[in-house]
Amino acid sequence: MTKLTETQIQESLKGLGEWSEASGAIQRTFQFADFVEAMRFVNQVADEAEAQQHHPDILIRYNRVMLTLSTHDAGGITGKDFALAEFAEGLIAQGV
């Protein structure tokens, strides 16, 4: 995968609501009703990440989950990161 330009990153972020760029990655914190709901979300993201062979940094704090996405092999943000971010957004849209 090819690393995206800053312009491409900013354009892609426009369609992702609460996601932002931070230190060469894209990042968002999700909040859930409780720990169990947060873990349900994390497990679904983990399954998709494994299927894509693209693994995010995941920080879990009770009912909050922070996803940080970058493509280490490319040295920055690529389309793979936005694909996984869109998957996570889809889970939220489905009420997961």
DACORJO-V711899 format. One line per field, one symbol per residue. phi: phi as a letter, one per 20 degrees, with the letter a starting at -180 (. if undefined). A space follows every 10 residues. Layout:
phi->???
This chain:
phi->.efffgffff fffgedlefb eblmbdbbdd ccfaffffff fgffffffff felbdeecdd clddcddccb dffemrecff ffffffffff fffenf
